[in-house]
């Protein structure tokens, strides 16, 4: 167990608390120079300021035309995004380059850059940094250097900075490695679940069943007693809502709400993701959410268009927007069987074909295309058996995923607490050996 320092003194700053008695305090403006040199990304490669630190510009980063109006960054500089919606996006750069003008670039005068990296990326400092910001919208404001430079930070001996940086480099790397391993395990579990669903929805539960050619290339062979159909032959109702004015806040049970497009994501449906309908538009909502239906995202980004989710629970006063379909099926078709079918490549490939040639940023499926998708359908009795089988096996996998995710959350919490404790002197690392 790592102990604290022998003596502490009060700083009167909540984010720092008590510091070791021999540590000092000074404003950021005294300990750092702001690097404020404008450069072109033609001369200094564009960098992205991310929650994982400073990296070469990401492919999906928003590009601007301000190529000659960027901020110079030198190796060893600390860079932080000034906007509160990018909280946590910061780090010491290991590269020369340039960043957008919404970032603050600091050159340490007498600090170990690795210690500064941990200090300024700590939860406590991030909260203090954005607390000093200004803005109109509650969840979007900026902290300028004129405000940042007045924040007090610890002034500590260089040998202690080195000890803290060495220890945190080692421990955070170890924790990140554990998190990576657990994320890899989750991916394997998800692949196992996907393979289970894809197999039994396409081939059934009997490994010895006689097969036949489906007549459709992307479906391949199916059990001999199954029937190939188009989706329109099993649909009894497909509808969507009306575009209405809604505030982007979650509604309470007594308010009329419409679902957000993001309520369907990753093969799941979340009825809590709603927007409150403006009073004058309440009379225009026309498609209430119904339990047992399938919700399909008819318009979305290329990776999400066609996403579907099964409605296990339908709270009152929730309606569909115009970008989502609510689909119901005839009595010979189990909605959950169709839901699992939407998680297979057979379905996703048909969605992809439907959207070929459309916008690369936002795509749309027509009802005509959707209704003409091909699928293989067993009897209702076999559909029930297949769904029960998937529920049982997938439920076990889901529980494992939840448990592993919980352990990841605990590791992240430990990492956050460890960094904050180290950089603010709550633990004494002076004699801590780093292997």
C-alpha positions as CSV (number, residue, x, y, z in Angstrom):
1,X,0.0,0.0,0.0
2,X,1.3,3.5,-0.9
3,X,1.3,5.9,2.0
4,X,0.9,9.7,1.9
5,X,3.5,12.3,2.7
6,X,4.4,13.0,6.4
7,X,3.0,16.6,6.4
8,X,0.5,18.6,4.4
9,X,-0.7,22.1,4.0
10,X,-4.1,23.5,2.9
11,X,-4.2,25.1,-0.6
12,X,-7.7,26.5,-0.3
13,X,-8.2,25.2,-3.9
14,X,-10.9,22.5,-4.0
15,X,-9.4,20.7,-7.0
16,X,-6.0,20.4,-5.3
17,X,-7.0,19.9,-1.7
18,X,-4.1,19.6,0.7
19,X,-0.6,19.4,-0.8
20,X,2.7,18.1,0.7
21,X,4.1,20.8,2.9
22,X,7.3,21.2,0.8
23,X,5.4,21.6,-2.5
24,X,4.7,25.1,-3.8
25,X,2.0,26.8,-5.8
26,X,2.1,29.0,-8.8
27,X,-0.2,30.2,-11.7
28,X,0.1,28.4,-15.0
29,X,1.0,31.7,-16.6
30,X,4.1,31.9,-14.6
31,X,5.2,28.3,-15.3
32,X,4.4,28.1,-19.0
33,X,4.7,30.2,-22.1
34,X,1.7,30.2,-24.5
35,X,2.8,29.2,-28.0
36,X,0.7,31.5,-30.2
37,X,2.4,31.2,-33.6
38,X,0.2,30.9,-36.6
39,X,1.4,28.4,-39.3
40,X,0.2,26.4,-42.3
41,X,-0.6,22.7,-42.3
42,X,1.4,22.6,-45.5
43,X,4.6,23.3,-43.4
44,X,3.5,21.6,-40.1
45,X,1.4,18.5,-40.5
46,X,-2.1,18.7,-39.0
47,X,-2.5,17.0,-35.6
48,X,-5.7,15.9,-33.8
49,X,-6.3,16.7,-30.1
50,X,-8.0,13.6,-28.7
51,X,-8.9,11.9,-25.4
52,X,-6.0,9.6,-26.2
53,X,-3.6,12.5,-26.6
54,X,-2.1,14.3,-29.5
55,X,-2.0,12.2,-32.7
56,X,-1.6,12.7,-36.5
57,X,-4.8,14.1,-37.8
58,X,-7.5,11.4,-37.8
59,X,-9.2,10.4,-41.0
60,X,-12.7,11.2,-39.6
61,X,-11.6,14.5,-38.2
62,X,-13.6,17.5,-39.4
63,X,-11.5,19.3,-41.9
64,X,-11.6,23.1,-42.3
65,X,-10.3,25.5,-45.0
66,X,-8.1,27.2,-42.5
67,X,-4.9,25.5,-43.7
68,X,-2.8,28.7,-43.2
69,X,-4.5,29.7,-39.9
70,X,-3.4,27.0,-37.5
71,X,-1.4,26.9,-34.2
72,X,2.2,25.7,-34.2
73,X,2.9,22.7,-31.9
74,X,6.4,21.6,-31.0
75,X,7.4,18.2,-29.5
76,X,7.0,18.5,-25.7
77,X,4.3,21.1,-25.9
78,X,1.1,20.5,-24.0
79,X,-2.1,21.0,-26.0
80,X,-5.7,21.2,-24.7
81,X,-9.0,21.6,-26.6
82,X,-10.7,24.7,-25.1
83,X,-14.2,23.6,-25.7
84,X,-16.2,21.8,-22.9
85,X,-17.8,19.3,-25.3
86,X,-14.2,18.0,-25.9
87,X,-13.4,17.6,-22.2
88,X,-10.4,15.3,-21.8
89,X,-9.0,16.0,-25.2
90,X,-5.4,17.0,-24.4
91,X,-1.9,15.8,-23.9
92,X,1.8,16.4,-24.4
93,X,2.7,16.1,-28.1
94,X,5.5,13.8,-29.2
95,X,5.4,15.4,-32.7
96,X,5.9,18.8,-34.3
97,X,2.8,19.9,-36.2
98,X,-0.2,22.2,-36.1
99,X,-3.7,22.3,-34.5
100,X,-6.8,24.3,-34.9
101,X,-7.2,27.6,-33.2
102,X,-9.7,26.2,-30.7
103,X,-6.8,24.6,-28.9
104,X,-4.4,26.1,-26.3
105,X,-0.7,25.3,-26.8
106,X,1.7,25.6,-23.8
107,X,5.5,25.3,-23.7
108,X,6.7,24.1,-20.2
109,X,9.5,26.2,-18.8
110,X,10.9,24.0,-16.0
111,X,8.7,20.9,-15.9
112,X,9.0,17.3,-16.9
113,X,6.5,17.1,-19.9
114,X,5.4,13.6,-18.8
115,X,4.4,14.8,-15.4
116,X,2.5,17.7,-17.0
117,X,0.8,15.3,-19.3
118,X,-0.6,13.4,-16.3
119,X,-1.4,16.5,-14.3
120,X,-3.3,18.3,-17.0
121,X,-5.1,15.2,-18.1
122,X,-6.2,14.3,-14.6
123,X,-9.9,14.4,-13.8
124,X,-9.4,17.1,-11.1
125,X,-7.6,19.5,-13.4
126,X,-10.0,18.9,-16.4
127,X,-12.9,19.9,-14.1
128,X,-11.1,23.0,-12.9
129,X,-10.1,24.0,-16.4
130,X,-13.6,23.9,-17.8
131,X,-15.1,25.4,-14.6
132,X,-13.1,28.5,-15.5
133,X,-14.6,28.7,-18.9
134,X,-17.4,31.0,-20.2
135,X,-20.3,30.5,-22.6
136,X,-24.0,30.7,-23.2
137,X,-25.1,27.0,-23.5
138,X,-24.8,25.0,-20.3
139,X,-23.0,22.1,-21.9
140,X,-20.9,24.0,-24.4
141,X,-18.5,26.7,-23.4
142,X,-14.8,27.5,-23.9
143,X,-11.9,28.2,-21.6
144,X,-9.4,30.7,-23.0
145,X,-5.8,31.1,-22.1
146,X,-6.6,34.3,-20.3
147,X,-8.6,32.2,-17.9
148,X,-6.4,29.2,-17.9
149,X,-3.2,31.1,-17.0
150,X,-4.7,32.1,-13.6
151,X,-5.2,28.5,-12.4
152,X,-2.8,27.5,-9.7
153,X,-0.9,24.2,-10.0
154,X,1.7,22.5,-7.8
155,X,5.3,23.4,-8.0
156,X,7.4,20.4,-7.0
157,X,11.0,19.3,-7.1
158,X,12.1,17.9,-10.5
159,X,13.1,14.5,-8.9
160,X,9.6,14.1,-7.6
161,X,8.1,15.0,-11.0
162,X,10.3,12.3,-12.5
163,X,9.2,9.7,-9.9
164,X,5.5,10.5,-10.4
165,X,5.8,10.5,-14.2
166,X,7.8,7.2,-14.2
167,X,5.3,5.5,-11.8
168,X,2.2,6.7,-13.7
169,X,3.7,5.8,-17.1
170,X,4.2,2.3,-15.8
171,X,0.9,1.9,-14.0
172,X,-1.3,3.5,-16.6
173,X,0.3,1.4,-19.3
174,X,-0.4,-1.8,-17.2
175,X,-4.0,-0.8,-16.6
176,X,-4.5,0.2,-20.3
177,X,-3.1,-3.3,-21.2
178,X,-5.6,-5.0,-19.0
179,X,-8.4,-2.9,-20.4
180,X,-7.3,-3.7,-23.9
181,X,-7.3,-7.5,-23.1
182,X,-10.8,-7.2,-21.7
183,X,-12.0,-5.3,-24.7
184,X,-10.5,-8.0,-27.0
185,X,-12.4,-10.6,-24.9
186,X,-15.6,-8.6,-25.3
187,X,-15.1,-8.5,-29.1
188,X,-14.6,-12.3,-29.1
189,X,-17.8,-12.8,-27.1
190,X,-19.7,-10.5,-29.6
191,X,-18.3,-12.5,-32.5
192,X,-19.4,-15.7,-30.8
193,X,-22.9,-14.3,-30.3
194,X,-23.1,-13.0,-33.9
195,X,-21.9,-16.4,-35.2
196,X,-24.6,-18.1,-33.2
197,X,-27.4,-15.9,-34.5
198,X,-26.2,-16.0,-38.1
199,X,-26.0,-19.8,-38.1
200,X,-29.3,-20.7,-36.5
201,X,-31.3,-18.0,-38.3
202,X,-30.0,-19.2,-41.6
203,X,-29.6,-23.0,-41.1
204,X,-31.9,-23.9,-38.1
205,X,-31.1,-26.0,-35.1
206,X,-30.7,-29.4,-36.7
207,X,-27.1,-30.0,-37.9
208,X,-28.3,-33.0,-40.0
209,X,-31.2,-31.3,-41.8
210,X,-31.3,-31.8,-45.6
211,X,-30.5,-28.5,-47.4
212,X,-31.6,-27.0,-50.7
213,X,-30.4,-24.1,-52.9
214,X,-32.4,-21.0,-51.9
215,X,-32.1,-19.5,-55.4
216,X,-30.6,-16.3,-54.1
217,X,-26.8,-15.9,-54.1
218,X,-26.3,-14.1,-50.8
219,X,-28.6,-16.5,-48.9
220,X,-27.1,-19.7,-50.2
221,X,-28.4,-23.0,-49.1
222,X,-31.3,-23.3,-46.6
223,X,-33.1,-26.2,-44.9
224,X,-35.2,-28.1,-47.4
225,X,-38.5,-27.5,-45.6
226,X,-37.9,-23.7,-45.2
227,X,-39.5,-21.2,-47.6
228,X,-37.8,-18.4,-49.3
229,X,-39.9,-15.2,-49.2
230,X,-39.8,-11.5,-49.6
231,X,-40.2,-9.4,-46.5
232,X,-43.5,-8.0,-47.8
233,X,-45.0,-11.5,-47.6
234,X,-44.6,-11.5,-43.8
235,X,-45.2,-7.8,-43.0
236,X,-48.7,-6.8,-41.8
237,X,-48.0,-3.1,-41.1
238,X,-45.2,-0.6,-41.7
239,X,-45.5,3.0,-40.6
240,X,-43.4,6.0,-39.6
241,X,-44.2,9.2,-37.7
242,X,-44.4,12.8,-38.7
243,X,-41.6,15.4,-38.4
244,X,-42.4,17.5,-35.3
245,X,-40.6,20.2,-33.3
246,X,-39.0,18.6,-30.2
247,X,-36.6,19.8,-27.5
248,X,-33.5,17.7,-27.2
249,X,-34.2,16.7,-23.6
250,X,-35.5,13.4,-22.3
251,X,-39.2,13.5,-21.6
252,X,-40.7,12.5,-18.3
253,X,-43.6,9.9,-18.3
254,X,-46.3,12.6,-18.5
255,X,-44.8,14.4,-21.5
256,X,-45.4,13.5,-25.1
257,X,-42.1,12.5,-26.7
258,X,-40.7,11.2,-30.0
259,X,-37.8,8.7,-30.3
260,X,-34.4,9.9,-31.2
261,X,-32.9,8.2,-34.3
262,X,-30.2,6.9,-31.9
263,X,-32.8,4.9,-30.0
264,X,-31.9,2.2,-32.5
265,X,-28.2,1.4,-32.3
266,X,-26.0,-1.7,-32.4
267,X,-29.0,-4.0,-32.9
268,X,-30.6,-2.7,-29.7
269,X,-33.7,-0.5,-29.1
270,X,-33.6,1.9,-26.2
271,X,-37.0,3.6,-25.5
272,X,-35.4,6.0,-23.0
273,X,-33.8,7.9,-25.9
274,X,-36.4,10.5,-26.6
275,X,-37.0,14.2,-27.3
276,X,-39.9,16.2,-25.7
277,X,-42.4,17.4,-28.2
278,X,-43.1,21.1,-28.2
279,X,-46.6,21.8,-27.0
280,X,-47.9,23.2,-30.2
281,X,-46.9,20.1,-32.1
282,X,-48.3,17.5,-29.7
283,X,-51.5,17.2,-31.8
284,X,-49.4,16.2,-34.8
285,X,-47.8,13.0,-33.4
286,X,-49.5,10.1,-35.0
287,X,-47.5,6.8,-34.5
288,X,-47.4,5.5,-31.0
289,X,-44.7,3.0,-30.0
290,X,-46.1,-0.5,-29.6
291,X,-44.7,-3.5,-27.7
292,X,-43.7,-6.5,-29.9
293,X,-42.9,-4.4,-33.0
294,X,-39.6,-3.9,-34.8
295,X,-38.1,-0.4,-35.1
296,X,-36.0,0.2,-38.2
297,X,-33.8,3.2,-38.9
298,X,-34.8,4.0,-42.5
299,X,-32.5,7.0,-42.7
300,X,-29.1,7.3,-41.1
301,X,-25.3,7.2,-41.7
302,X,-24.0,4.3,-43.9
303,X,-23.0,2.2,-40.9
304,X,-26.4,2.6,-39.1
305,X,-29.0,2.8,-41.8
306,X,-31.3,-0.2,-41.6
307,X,-30.4,-0.8,-38.0
308,X,-33.3,-2.5,-36.2
309,X,-34.3,-3.2,-32.6
310,X,-37.1,-5.2,-31.0
311,X,-39.6,-3.4,-28.7
312,X,-39.6,-5.4,-25.5
313,X,-41.2,-2.5,-23.6
314,X,-43.3,0.4,-24.9
315,X,-43.7,3.2,-22.4
316,X,-46.8,5.5,-22.9
317,X,-46.7,8.8,-24.6
318,X,-43.8,7.8,-26.9
319,X,-44.2,8.2,-30.7
320,X,-42.1,7.6,-33.8
321,X,-40.3,10.3,-35.7
322,X,-40.2,10.4,-39.5
323,X,-36.8,8.7,-39.7
324,X,-37.9,5.4,-38.0
325,X,-40.3,2.7,-39.2
326,X,-42.4,0.6,-36.9
327,X,-42.9,-2.8,-38.5
328,X,-45.4,-5.5,-37.5
329,X,-45.8,-9.0,-38.9
330,X,-48.5,-11.6,-39.7
331,X,-49.5,-14.3,-37.3
332,X,-47.3,-16.9,-39.0
333,X,-44.1,-14.8,-38.3
334,X,-42.5,-14.2,-34.9
335,X,-41.2,-10.6,-34.8
336,X,-38.2,-11.6,-32.7
337,X,-37.1,-14.1,-35.4
338,X,-37.1,-11.2,-37.9
339,X,-35.2,-9.1,-35.5
340,X,-32.5,-11.7,-35.2
341,X,-32.5,-11.9,-39.0
342,X,-31.7,-8.2,-39.2
343,X,-28.5,-8.9,-37.4
344,X,-27.2,-11.2,-40.1
345,X,-25.1,-10.4,-43.2
346,X,-27.9,-11.6,-45.4
347,X,-29.9,-8.6,-44.2
348,X,-27.0,-6.1,-44.0
349,X,-25.9,-6.9,-47.6
350,X,-29.4,-6.2,-48.9
351,X,-29.4,-2.8,-47.1
352,X,-26.0,-2.0,-48.6
353,X,-27.3,-2.8,-52.1
354,X,-30.4,-0.6,-51.5
355,X,-28.2,2.4,-50.6
356,X,-25.7,2.1,-53.4
357,X,-25.2,5.4,-55.2
358,X,-26.8,7.5,-52.5
359,X,-25.2,10.1,-50.3
360,X,-22.1,9.0,-48.5
361,X,-23.0,10.9,-45.3
362,X,-26.7,10.1,-45.0
363,X,-28.5,7.2,-46.6
364,X,-32.1,6.2,-47.0
365,X,-34.0,2.9,-47.6
366,X,-37.2,3.1,-49.5
367,X,-40.2,1.1,-48.3
368,X,-40.3,-0.6,-51.7
369,X,-36.7,-1.9,-51.4
370,X,-37.2,-2.9,-47.8
371,X,-40.3,-4.9,-48.5
372,X,-38.6,-6.8,-51.3
373,X,-35.7,-8.1,-49.2
374,X,-35.2,-11.9,-49.4
375,X,-35.3,-14.1,-46.3
376,X,-35.7,-17.8,-45.5
377,X,-38.6,-18.6,-43.1
378,X,-39.3,-21.8,-41.2
379,X,-42.6,-22.7,-39.6
380,X,-43.8,-20.6,-36.7
381,X,-43.1,-23.6,-34.3
382,X,-39.5,-23.7,-35.5
383,X,-39.1,-19.9,-35.3
384,X,-40.2,-20.2,-31.6
385,X,-37.5,-22.9,-31.0
386,X,-34.8,-20.8,-32.7
387,X,-35.7,-17.7,-30.8
388,X,-35.7,-19.5,-27.5
389,X,-32.3,-21.1,-28.3
390,X,-30.8,-17.7,-29.2
391,X,-32.3,-16.1,-26.1
392,X,-30.8,-18.7,-23.8
393,X,-27.3,-18.8,-25.4
394,X,-27.1,-15.0,-26.1
395,X,-28.3,-14.2,-22.6
396,X,-25.3,-16.1,-21.1
397,X,-23.0,-14.2,-23.4
398,X,-24.6,-10.9,-22.6
399,X,-24.1,-11.5,-18.9
400,X,-20.4,-12.2,-19.5
401,X,-20.1,-9.0,-21.5
402,X,-21.8,-6.9,-18.8
403,X,-19.5,-8.4,-16.2
404,X,-16.4,-7.7,-18.2
405,X,-17.6,-4.1,-19.0
406,X,-18.1,-3.6,-15.2
407,X,-14.5,-4.7,-14.6
408,X,-13.3,-2.3,-17.3
409,X,-15.2,0.5,-15.6
410,X,-13.6,-0.3,-12.2
411,X,-10.1,-0.3,-13.9
412,X,-10.9,3.1,-15.4
413,X,-12.0,4.5,-12.1
414,X,-8.9,3.1,-10.5
415,X,-6.7,4.7,-13.2
416,X,-8.5,8.1,-12.8
417,X,-8.1,8.0,-9.0
418,X,-4.5,6.9,-9.1
419,X,-3.5,9.8,-11.5
420,X,-5.3,12.4,-9.4
421,X,-3.8,11.1,-6.2
422,X,-0.3,11.0,-7.6
423,X,-0.2,14.5,-9.3
424,X,-1.7,16.2,-6.3
425,X,0.6,14.5,-3.7
426,X,-2.0,12.3,-2.0
427,X,0.5,9.4,-2.3
428,X,4.2,9.6,-1.8
429,X,6.1,8.0,-4.7
430,X,9.6,9.3,-3.9
431,X,11.0,5.9,-2.9
432,X,8.7,3.9,-5.3
433,X,10.9,1.7,-7.6
434,X,9.7,1.3,-11.2
435,X,10.7,-2.0,-12.7
